[in-house]
């Protein structure tokens, strides 16, 4: 299966938090999107491997993603090495996405930083024929996506562009709240200890940040992204659109 976009995330719920609105927008425009989580989030203070797997499944249904896989890297202990990089290369070659998304390369959680590094290295190496990967014993063909875009998590950055998610913000929040063990959900009480993201104010913060970046582009809600390369602006299409 060839995908239009493939999102790599360190933990289940990272993709929803950072770019759930963008995923839903792509899907609503009949584009195929996949999510690959590197770990199962097993070191998380709240929830279990089983509950987070089920929550990720429910969130994926809400957003309409085509595929969701978990590479089962060790939570809290991922870093750039040949083994981890090879598995990400294999996923890229398997789904041949036109673009890929990864965490921004500076963030509060070390797993986010390492995921960013692994994905960048894997993107480049996936296009090298001499880098060999196999699936079910069959040699994969070299393939390199067109672009790598980084999404925002805890630490903010000056974005290269902002996606208008005004029409899909509610879908984003539903997908986030599908992780009932991780976030504050009205009517759901858990005995697990409180965390940075389970605080009721965290959900308000998510909405406030989406409103802030939406305001910057004259929209209600927005999600920011960064690209290390220059991005072409189709000025003619911009000037003639809706004429």
GUKEKE-866825 format. One record per residue (C-alpha): x, y, z; chain. Coordinates in steps of 0.25 Angstrom, whole numbers. Layout:
N
((X,Y,Z),'A')
...
END
This chain:
243
((0,0,0),'A')
((5,14,-4),'A')
((2,25,5),'A')
((1,40,3),'A')
((7,43,17),'A')
((13,35,28),'A')
((14,40,42),'A')
((25,35,51),'A')
((23,37,66),'A')
((31,32,79),'A')
((19,29,87),'A')
((4,26,84),'A')
((-4,39,85),'A')
((8,48,80),'A')
((3,48,66),'A')
((-11,52,71),'A')
((-6,63,81),'A')
((3,69,71),'A')
((-4,68,57),'A')
((-17,61,59),'A')
((-25,72,52),'A')
((-15,72,40),'A')
((-17,56,39),'A')
((-32,58,39),'A')
((-31,69,29),'A')
((-23,60,19),'A')
((-32,49,21),'A')
((-45,58,19),'A')
((-38,61,5),'A')
((-37,47,1),'A')
((-22,46,4),'A')
((-17,33,11),'A')
((-9,35,24),'A')
((-2,25,33),'A')
((3,26,47),'A')
((15,18,52),'A')
((18,18,67),'A')
((32,14,71),'A')
((29,10,85),'A')
((17,5,93),'A')
((19,16,103),'A')
((21,5,114),'A')
((29,14,123),'A')
((17,24,124),'A')
((12,27,138),'A')
((-3,24,134),'A')
((-9,13,126),'A')
((-3,0,121),'A')
((2,-6,108),'A')
((-11,-12,106),'A')
((-20,0,109),'A')
((-11,9,101),'A')
((-12,-1,89),'A')
((-27,0,90),'A')
((-27,15,91),'A')
((-18,16,79),'A')
((-27,7,71),'A')
((-39,16,75),'A')
((-32,29,72),'A')
((-28,24,58),'A')
((-43,21,55),'A')
((-47,35,59),'A')
((-36,41,50),'A')
((-38,31,39),'A')
((-24,27,37),'A')
((-21,15,27),'A')
((-11,8,35),'A')
((-5,9,49),'A')
((7,0,53),'A')
((16,0,66),'A')
((31,-4,64),'A')
((32,-8,79),'A')
((45,0,81),'A')
((48,1,96),'A')
((41,13,103),'A')
((51,22,109),'A')
((63,15,102),'A')
((62,18,87),'A')
((74,25,80),'A')
((80,25,66),'A')
((86,12,63),'A')
((86,3,51),'A')
((76,-7,56),'A')
((65,4,59),'A')
((69,12,47),'A')
((67,-1,38),'A')
((53,-3,43),'A')
((49,11,40),'A')
((55,10,26),'A')
((47,-3,24),'A')
((34,4,28),'A')
((37,16,18),'A')
((40,6,7),'A')
((28,-2,10),'A')
((18,9,10),'A')
((25,19,0),'A')
((19,32,6),'A')
((20,44,-2),'A')
((23,52,10),'A')
((27,48,25),'A')
((25,55,38),'A')
((34,54,50),'A')
((36,61,64),'A')
((43,74,64),'A')
((58,71,67),'A')
((58,79,80),'A')
((48,75,91),'A')
((46,72,106),'A')
((45,57,104),'A')
((58,50,99),'A')
((50,40,92),'A')
((44,51,83),'A')
((58,56,80),'A')
((63,42,77),'A')
((51,39,68),'A')
((54,51,60),'A')
((68,47,58),'A')
((65,33,54),'A')
((54,37,44),'A')
((63,48,37),'A')
((74,37,36),'A')
((64,27,31),'A')
((58,36,21),'A')
((72,39,14),'A')
((77,24,15),'A')
((63,19,10),'A')
((67,25,-4),'A')
((81,17,-5),'A')
((80,4,-13),'A')
((92,-1,-5),'A')
((85,0,8),'A')
((78,-14,9),'A')
((65,-17,16),'A')
((56,-29,15),'A')
((41,-32,18),'A')
((37,-46,19),'A')
((51,-50,13),'A')
((48,-41,1),'A')
((58,-30,-3),'A')
((51,-16,-3),'A')
((54,-6,-13),'A')
((60,8,-10),'A')
((50,19,-8),'A')
((51,33,-3),'A')
((40,42,1),'A')
((39,56,-5),'A')
((39,64,8),'A')
((41,63,23),'A')
((32,72,32),'A')
((34,73,47),'A')
((22,75,56),'A')
((22,83,70),'A')
((21,76,83),'A')
((25,82,96),'A')
((36,92,92),'A')
((31,103,82),'A')
((39,107,70),'A')
((37,117,59),'A')
((29,110,48),'A')
((31,109,34),'A')
((16,108,31),'A')
((3,106,39),'A')
((-8,97,35),'A')
((-22,102,36),'A')
((-30,91,45),'A')
((-42,100,48),'A')
((-51,89,42),'A')
((-44,77,48),'A')
((-40,82,62),'A')
((-52,75,68),'A')
((-47,62,62),'A')
((-33,65,67),'A')
((-39,66,81),'A')
((-47,54,80),'A')
((-35,46,76),'A')
((-27,52,88),'A')
((-38,49,98),'A')
((-39,34,93),'A')
((-26,32,101),'A')
((-35,32,114),'A')
((-23,27,123),'A')
((-14,39,119),'A')
((-22,51,119),'A')
((-33,57,127),'A')
((-47,52,122),'A')
((-60,58,128),'A')
((-67,46,136),'A')
((-55,37,136),'A')
((-47,35,149),'A')
((-35,27,150),'A')
((-26,23,162),'A')
((-13,25,154),'A')
((-4,37,159),'A')
((-6,51,152),'A')
((4,55,141),'A')
((8,67,133),'A')
((-2,63,122),'A')
((-13,58,131),'A')
((-15,71,138),'A')
((-29,77,133),'A')
((-22,90,129),'A')
((-14,82,119),'A')
((-26,80,110),'A')
((-29,95,111),'A')
((-14,98,107),'A')
((-15,89,94),'A')
((-27,98,90),'A')
((-20,111,94),'A')
((-8,107,85),'A')
((-17,103,73),'A')
((-24,116,75),'A')
((-11,124,75),'A')
((-5,118,63),'A')
((-19,119,56),'A')
((-20,134,59),'A')
((-6,136,53),'A')
((-11,131,39),'A')
((-25,138,41),'A')
((-32,125,44),'A')
((-39,119,57),'A')
((-29,107,59),'A')
((-16,104,54),'A')
((-4,93,55),'A')
((10,98,53),'A')
((21,91,45),'A')
((36,93,42),'A')
((44,89,29),'A')
((59,90,28),'A')
((58,92,13),'A')
((52,103,5),'A')
((37,101,1),'A')
((32,106,-12),'A')
((21,116,-12),'A')
((11,114,-24),'A')
((9,129,-25),'A')
((0,128,-38),'A')
((-9,118,-31),'A')
((-10,127,-19),'A')
((-14,139,-27),'A')
((-24,133,-36),'A')
((-30,124,-26),'A')
((-45,126,-24),'A')
((-46,136,-36),'A')
END
